Amino acid sequence: MLKNRDDNRCPASGFYTYDAFIAAANSFPGFGTTGDDTARKKEIAAFFGQTSHETTGGSLSADGPFAGGYCFLREGNQVGNGFYGRGPIQLTGQSNYDLAGKAIGQDLVNNPDLVATDATVSFKTAIWFWMTPQDNKPSCHDVITGQWTPSAADTSANRQPGYGVITNIINGGIECGKGQNPQVEDRIGFYRRDLFEQMLSFKNNDACPDKGFYTYDAFIAAATSFPGTLAQDIGSIVTRDLFEQMLSFRNNDACPAKGFYTYDAFIAAANSFPGFGTTGDDTARKKEIAAFFGQTSHETNGGASGTFNGGYCFVRQIDQSERYYGRGPIQLTHQANYDRAGRGIQQDLVNNPDLVATDALISFKTAIWFWMTPQDNKPSSHDVIIGRWTPSAADMSANRVPGYGVITNIINGGLECGMGRIEAVENRIGFYRRYCSMLNVAPGDNLDCYNQRNFAQG
């Protein structure tokens, strides 16, 4: 992918290293780890497509013009106040150096050349820019992972979801709205290169005894078996000790689910959903964990009223008169949800619904699937808690505003929301506040759904 960057004709030869990239990427949970396998591949291709254009040295070899990325470190024109383009994204302008520096803990206003002398700092500024919305621009990350919804102004300006909007974010003032031009074409050319196949293009040569054996999917599956390999793992926040403290009552003799919900099952399930508990800064990640366990602890509560320490005591709903009764952390209910969840985690839960109550890994996966997946007119709980959900006009009319309360509405709004103060909603909030306190994060605003219409009411 970047094999020509160390060509002796490249001013940046020897600067951009793999270790520096991985170290920088691990500072931004969610980067390259959000969504399914396709979404993750697209983000990596898009990031290197844009930054390769920014640093291209052209046709350095027979590989063509789209193999010359990461050849340059500094902008050719270095006149002005010293805040010229540096690094993979060619960070430019004092305000960007200031914002990036504050985000990564470096004084880049007084030391702008750190971006050109420290490879990890250099990559961090590029990934910071990629992950951060600015002014009326979404983040490149949200665009490529499909989490950006264009506003009316965006639609009017023909800014639609896709790689092109990222070009607009990065350099739209010079390159966009001017018809076809070589710069935009160059960015697209880099993006279209299939990263894995280009890096290991010889692996399927007829001369190779193991032709066809080494696949990208196998690599990703193996890498995600080692927490922290590709990005910060959820286990960096939810340690085994914290899990035991949060859910200490679950193995009480009085709990029907005693021994079922294990830390290892939770971590294995969480690692199947890139982005869960790994998106955003440290505060955002902790809030998501607190919210997830707050809601699921209420669903499985076996403790005394008002104590908020009895979560994960139950695995099955008490009323089991229907085949698709509530099971697992989210108390998955109804055939339609078993069908969708089963498809999502590749298990036949319609014919085997009790897998959710007998296999702890599957049980946690159904809960996280429900958490991560928007349905009908409902956003995903994940998008709500990390601040990526923008209420529609219908939501605003129904008093559905961003906050933990909307998640209660998503999960059980038909029975709990728009009914004033009720104990069930109070219980969900109590669990959430307890876990926020344990994680040392503020719970935020709009915690209840007392005055919200449920989603079925439009």
ABEGO torsion letter per residue (X at the ends): XAAAAABAABAABGABBAAAAAAAAAABBGBGABEBAAAAAAAAAAAAAAAAAAABAEBABAAEAAAABGABABBABABEAGABBBEAAGBBEAAAAAAAAAAAGBBAAABAAAAAABAAAAAAAAAAAAABBBEABBBAAAAAAGABBBBAAAAAAGBBBEAAAAAAAAAAAAABGAEBBAAAAAAAAAAABBAAAAAAAAAABAABAABGABBAAAAAAAAAABBGAABBBAAAABBAAAAAAAAAAAABAABAABGABBAAAAAAAAAABBGBGABEBAAAAAAAAAAAAAAAAAAABABBBGAGAABGABABBABAABABBBBEAAGBBEAAAAAAAAAAAGBBAAABAAAAAABAAAAAAAAAAAAABBBEABBBAAAAAAGABBBBAAAAAAGBBBEAAAAAAAAAAAAABGAEBBAAAAAAAAAAAAAAAAAGBBAEBGABAAABBBAAAX
